């Protein structure tokens, strides 16, 4: 009984769905890429997230979602192919200081060991926020990644904040 409880305590966080630094992503749309007769199709899905620490910046990412029987039950290991685009959509307001490479969003891409992460950095010389998406795995990660940049621009009459002022030393 004690072993089962310990195993559940260790595995539950790994088996839980998306682990996000912010709210769940918002599904924008899905498109089928491979038809499957009696099970769900393979799809590409586009989602939106707001940066939880930087108001006025949103990221959109597209991920493949495997269908079939394994996909229907959430058992399929998803591929590491993810595209990313981030943009300023309003005045940029930094809520708190952040470290280079802080996680903006994290989601599992397999039953246990694989996860996708969107991380944020700042190029202080150019006053540009840099976002990168990648997947990692406990044993073997993937070099596939995508990067998007957001120049911090003035919005209205206010001067834009300097992202370098908000990076933790």
Buried (B, 14 or more C-beta within 10 A) or exposed (E): EEEEEEEEEEEEEEEEEBBBBBEEBEEEEBEEEEEBEEEBBBBBBBBEBBBBBBBBBBBBBBBBBBBBEEBBEEEBBBBBEBEBBBEBEEBBEBEEEBEEEBBBBBBBBBBEBBBBBBBBBBBBEEBBBBBBBBBBBEEEEBEEBBEBBBBBEEBEEEEBBEBEEBBEE
